[in-house]
Amino acid sequence: MNRGPVDSSQVPRFAGPATFARLPRLDEVERADVAVVGVPFDSGVSYRPGARFGPAAVREASRLLRPYHPGLDVSPFEQAQVVDAGDIAANPFDIREAIETIEAAADGLDARLVTIGGDHTIALPLLRSVAREHGPVALLHFDAHLDTWDTYFGAEYTHGTPFRRAVDEGIVDTEALSHVGIRGPLYGKKDLEDDRRMGFGILTAADVYRRGVDEVVEMLRERIGDRPLYVSVDIDVLDPAHAPGTGTPEAGGLTSRELLEILRGLAGCRLVGADVVEVAPAYDHAEITSVAASHVAYDLVSLMALDEGAADTPIPPIIPAVDPIGTGG
């Protein structure tokens, strides 16, 4: 029998340790199917720092999460043994060493990971870890920004370069790469041309608005197919009205409702890993950003829990796309 969260009828939600969703720690259970792990690292940022405090803020905001998910009709903590695996401590002064530390720590956790950042640099070592087990994976990337730039100030490893490096290293499937929520000014048109050459399809924030969630989900599922899938969510994919507490906000983003509904449309996909990054609580107010991030992480956990119980739980079929997402190539 799986061990779930602390009973809120016995211990008030505002009391006790702030593990994610008040779940047991990894050292309190015999096994873990899904582990929520923090990576308080933000040395790769190009503008406002502060995402190193993201894991603590998201855990605190997650106190109000409850054990049944009506949108997916699943009780994730019954369906799977979900735990809080604590934080991965990485060197804040040496990005290369930090990446190696995160990769090794992810390898050592025998569970599917939902990782809370931290800045987007951490996606690279996490992708390396899942690719070691599953081979090149499909990537679904929610973000205002492409994060496929080559270097910043000559540095190859920053929060704006992880997916360029992932393509270079062959750890993602270049026939199943998607950005969702892209918007805002770029350095030049070449950014988009380079991105397309790498194999990425782009659904902008305007596309989500104009096409609607259902069509976006169909397009993404067609592109993902039955491949192992990694989902990376930069919280700045949300409009600053829904996520002010982030390092590089851009106007015109998704609503939290749109993001959550797109994620729920992935039920039945082979989700092998995920992250939620760039929550910077110093720029937040009323926990708007950390509450949104906690719900995103909860939906990702719930999708993994659905997969754990797939033998007993009907999973919605993959819906054929009416208009496959373009790659421009």
N, C-alpha and C positions, 0 to 999 in steps of 0.2 A: 504494500500500500504506500502511495506517495505521501510525503509530508508536505503540507501546504503552508500558507501564511499564518501568522499569529491570528487567533480568533479575536475579532474586533469587539465582540460582545463580552469578552473577558478582559482585554487590555485595550484601552482607547487608542485610536489611530495616531494620536499625537504623542503617545508614550512609547518607550522602548527604542531599541536600535533601529536606525533607518536603513535597513537592507532594502533592496529593490522589492516593492510591493509587500514588504514585511515577510519576505520568504526566508527559509532557513539558509544558513551559511553552508558553503561547500563542506566544511569540516564537521557538520552536524548530520550528514546523511551518508549512506553507504555508497550511493551512486548518483550520477547526474545525467539526465538526458539533454537538458538545455541549461546553460549557465549564462547568467548576466554578469559581465565583468566590466570594470571601469579601467580606463587608461587616462589618467590625469596628466596629459602631456600636450603642450601647446607651443613648443619651440619652433614649429614650422610655419607659424602665421606670418602673413605679409602686412597686416594692418593692426587691428586691435587685439591684444592678447587677453587671456582670461578663461579660455576653454579648459584649462587645467582644473578649474573648479566645477566643471560640468558634471562629472559623475556624482559628486556629493549633492549638487542641487537637484539633479534628476531623481536620485534616490529619495531625497526629502519630499519632492513633489509626488512621488509614487505612493505615498502612504494611503492615499484615498482610492487607489485601484482596488477593485473587488474581484472575487474569484470566478464569476461567470461572465462570459463575453457574449451578449445577445446578438451582436452583428455577425458573428461567425458560428453561433450556437455551439460553443465549446466552453468547458471548464478547464482551462489550460493546466492548472496546477493539480487537477485530478488525472488528466490524460497523460501527463508527463511529470517526471521529477525535475522541477525547475528550482534552481538555487542561485544565490548570490555568491559569486566566486571572489569577491573583493576586488582590489585594484592591482594592476600590473604597474610596478614602480620602474620608470625608465629615466635614464640620465637626461636631465633637462638642458645640459650644455653640449651634448654630442648627439646630433640627430642620427648619424649612421649607427652608433652604438645603441641608441634607443630603439631604432627599427629592428635591430638584431635581437634585443631583449624582448620586445613585444612578440616577434615571430616565435622565438623559443618558448615563451610562456604560453602562447596560443597552442602550440604543438603539444604542450604538456597537459592541457585541459581536455580530458576525454569526454567531450560533450559538444553539441552544437552551441556556438557562441552568439549572443547578442551583446555587442560591445558598445559601451557608452564612452564617448570621447569628452575631452580631448579634441585636437584639431584633425583635419582630414588626412594629414600625413600618415596616421595610423592605419588607414585602409590598405596601404601597400603590404605591410607585414602580415596583416590578417588574410589578405588574398593569397599571399604566398603559402600560408598555412593550409587554407582549404584546398588550394590547387595541388598541394603535395598529396593529399588524400584522394581528391576527386578528378584531378587533371584540370585543364583549362575550363573555367566556369563561365556561365552567362553572368553578365553584370547589369544590374538595374540601378542606375545612379540618379538620385533625386538631389537637385542642387540648383542654385541660381547661376552657378559658374561651371565651366567645362572641366576644370582641373586636369586638363591634358596639355598644359604648357610644358615646355622643355626645361627651362631653368628660370630661377630668379636670382639676379646678382651672381650668376655663375653657379648657383647651388642646384643640384639635381633633385634633392629630396626636400620638398616643402609641401604645404597643404594645397598648393596649386598644381602639383606635378604627379600625384600618385598613380593616375590612370594612364599617363604617358609611359611611366616606368613599367606598369603592369603589362601594357601591350608590348613594350620592348622585351620584357622577360618571358613572354609567351604564357602567362598564367591566366589569361582570360581568353574566352572564345570570341574571336573577332567577327563571327557571324551572328553574335547575340549580345551586342553592346548597345545600351540605350541610356540616354540622358532624358530626364523629365524635369521641367520647371525652369529651364535655362532662360535668362532674360538679362537685360541691362547692357550697357556699352561694353565693347571689346577693344583690344589694342588695334585690331584691324581685321579685315575680311579673311586674311590668311589663317586666323585662329580657327575659323569654321572649316576652311579647306583642309587644314592639317587634321582636324578632328574627324572629318569624313574619311580621309585617307586611312585613318586608323581603323575604320569600320563602325564608328558610332552612328546610330540614328538619334535624331533630336526631336523631342516633343517639347516645345517651348511652353512657358506659362500661358501665353496667349492661345496656344493650341488646346491646352486643357480647358480653358474657358470656352473656346468656340466649339470644340468637338464634344465636350462633355466627358464625364468619368467613364461611362460604359464603353464608349468607342475607344477611349485611351486604353482601357483594360484589355479589350479585344486585340488591339494592335500589339500591346506589350506581350500578351500571352502567345500570340502567333510567333513573335520574334524569339521568345524564350524557349518554346516547345517543351520537350521533356528533359532538357539539360539541367545539370545541377546549377543552382542559382545563388548568387550572392547579391544582397541588397544593401546599398550604402546610402544613408540619408543624412545629408547636410541640412541642419535645421533651417538654414537660410533659404531653402526652397520655399518656405512659407513667407508670405508677405510680412513686412515688419509690424503690421498691425497684429499679427498672430505670433510673431517671434521676434520681438525687439532685441532680445538678449543674445546677440551673435556678433561675430567680429567683422563681417563684411556684408551688411544688409543691402538689399536692392528692392526698390519699389516694384509693385506689380506682380507679386508672387501668388502662390496657391493659398487657399484657405486651409485651415487644419482639417475641416470636413472633407475637402477634396483629396488631400493626402491620405487620410485614413481610409476613405472609400476605395481609392486605388489599391492600397495595400490589401484590403479585404478581398479585392477582386483577384488576388494571387492565390487564393485557396486551392490546394491541390498541386501547386508547383513544388519542385524539389528544392526547398530553401535550405541551404547547407551552412549559411552564415550571414550575419548582418551587423551593421553598425549604425549608430545615431551619434552624430558628431557636431562640433562647433557651437554647443550651448555655452555661452559666456555670461554667467549670472550677474556679473557686475553691471551689465548694461540692461538687465531685465527689470521689470517691476511687476508686483503682484504675482510673481511666479508664472507669468504668462508663457514664457518660452519653456521653462522646465516642466510645466504641466503638459504642454503639447508634446514635448520630447518623451515624457514618461508614458503617454498614451501611444505614441508611435512604437516605443520599445515593447509595450504590452501587446500591441497588435502583432509585432514580429514574433514575440514569444508564442502567442496564440496560434499563428500560422505553423510554427514548428511543432507545437503540441498536437495540432490537427494531423500533421504528418506522422507523428509517433503513434497515433491511434487510428491510422488509416484503415487497418484491417477491420475495425469495428465501426468506423464512422463513415457514412457516405460523403464523398468529396465531389463538389461540382465539376462537371466535365469541362475540358478546355474548349472555349468558344472560338470557332474560326474567325480570323480577322477579315473585315470587309475591305480593308485598305492597309496592307502591310507597311509598317513604319519604314520610311525612306532612309537610305544611307547616303544618298547623293553620289554614289559611285557605281 
